[in-house]
C-alpha cells in the first residue's frame, strides 16, 4: 500500500511540475505567467494549510513577481532609449507592444499575442521616432531596438518565472 501512495505522490508532483512550467510560458502570450504561478502557489498553500508553502515563500514569490514586472517594464521601455530613442519613440514602442498584443491575440489566439507584442513594439517605436525626426533610417533603427527590448523583457520575465517555479517545486518535493 505504501508503494501506491508513493506513486500517487510522484504522479501528483509530476502533474504539479508540468502545470507550473506551463504557467511560466504564459509570459510569452501576455497572460501574466508569474501571476498565475503565484496564484497556483497560493491555492496550494490554502489547500494544504500553508504547509509546505507558507507565508514566507508566498512573500518571496510576490517579490519575484514584482521584480519580473519591473524588469519587463524597464527593458520594454528603456532598452530602445539606451540605443538612442527619443521619448516619443520609447512611448510608442511601449504602447505599440501592448496594443499589438491585444490586437493580434483576437486574430490568432495565443501566438498572436506574442507576435503582436513584438511587431507592435517595432511599429510603435518606428512611428514614435518618425513623429519626432521625420527620417526613415533612425526610425527603423529605433523600432528594431524596441523589438529587441521586448524580446529581452519577455525572456527575463520568463527567467524570473522559472525561479519562482524552482522555489515552489523545491518546497513541495515529495519527502522534503
SVG drawing of the C-alpha trace seen along z (x, -y; Angstrom):
<svg xmlns="http://www.w3.org/2000/svg" viewBox="-10 -66 33 68">
<polyline fill="none" stroke="black" stroke-width="0.4" points="0.0,0.0 2.9,-2.4 4.2,-1.9 0.8,-3.1 1.0,-6.2 4.5,-6.9 3.4,-6.5 0.5,-8.9 2.8,-11.5 5.2,-11.3 2.4,-11.4 0.9,-14.5 4.4,-16.1 4.8,-15.5 1.4,-17.0 2.2,-19.9 5.6,-20.5 4.1,-20.5 1.3,-22.8 3.8,-25.3 6.1,-25.1 3.1,-25.7 2.1,-28.7 5.6,-30.1 5.2,-30.0 2.1,-32.3 4.6,-35.2 5.0,-34.9 1.4,-35.2 0.8,-38.2 -1.4,-36.4 0.6,-37.1 2.5,-33.9 4.2,-35.0 0.8,-36.0 -0.6,-32.6 2.4,-30.9 1.8,-32.9 -1.9,-32.0 -1.2,-28.3 1.2,-28.5 -1.4,-30.4 -4.0,-27.8 -1.7,-25.0 -0.9,-26.8 -4.6,-27.2 -5.5,-23.6 -2.6,-22.2 -2.9,-24.5 0.2,-26.5 2.4,-23.5 4.9,-23.2 4.2,-26.5 3.9,-29.1 3.6,-32.9 7.3,-33.4 7.6,-31.6 4.4,-33.4 6.0,-36.8 9.2,-35.8 7.1,-34.8 5.3,-38.1 8.6,-39.9 9.8,-38.0 6.6,-38.7 7.1,-42.5 10.7,-42.2 9.7,-40.5 7.1,-43.2 9.7,-45.9 12.3,-44.2 9.6,-43.8 8.7,-47.5 12.3,-48.7 13.5,-46.6 10.4,-47.1 10.5,-50.9 14.1,-51.8 16.1,-49.4 15.5,-51.5 16.2,-54.7 19.6,-53.3 20.1,-52.9 19.2,-56.5 15.4,-56.5 13.6,-59.7 10.7,-59.9 8.1,-59.6 10.0,-56.5 10.1,-54.9 6.5,-55.6 5.4,-54.5 7.3,-51.2 5.7,-50.5 2.1,-51.4 2.7,-49.6 3.8,-46.4 0.7,-46.4 -1.7,-47.3 -0.1,-44.8 -0.5,-42.0 -4.2,-42.9 -4.9,-43.3 -3.3,-40.0 -4.5,-38.0 -8.0,-38.3 -7.0,-37.2 -4.7,-34.4 -5.2,-33.1 -2.0,-32.5 0.7,-33.0 -1.0,-36.2 -0.2,-38.0 3.5,-37.2 3.8,-38.2 1.6,-41.3 3.7,-42.3 6.9,-42.2 5.5,-43.8 3.7,-46.4 6.8,-47.4 8.6,-47.7 5.8,-49.7 5.2,-51.9 8.9,-52.7 9.2,-53.5 6.1,-55.7 7.1,-57.5 10.6,-58.2 9.2,-59.2 6.9,-61.6 9.9,-63.3 12.5,-63.1 10.7,-62.5 13.5,-60.3 13.2,-56.7 16.6,-55.2 16.7,-56.3 13.1,-55.4 13.6,-51.9 16.7,-51.5 14.8,-52.6 11.9,-50.3 14.4,-47.4 15.8,-48.2 12.3,-48.4 11.7,-44.9 14.8,-43.6 13.9,-45.2 10.5,-43.5 12.1,-40.1 14.7,-40.6 11.9,-41.7 9.9,-38.5 13.0,-36.3 13.9,-38.0 10.4,-37.7 10.3,-34.1 13.6,-33.5 12.0,-35.1 9.0,-32.8 11.3,-29.8 13.0,-30.9 9.5,-31.0 8.7,-27.5 12.0,-26.2 11.3,-27.6 7.8,-26.1 8.9,-22.7 11.7,-22.6 9.3,-23.3 6.7,-20.8 9.2,-18.0 7.8,-14.7 9.6,-13.6 11.2,-17.1"/>
</svg>
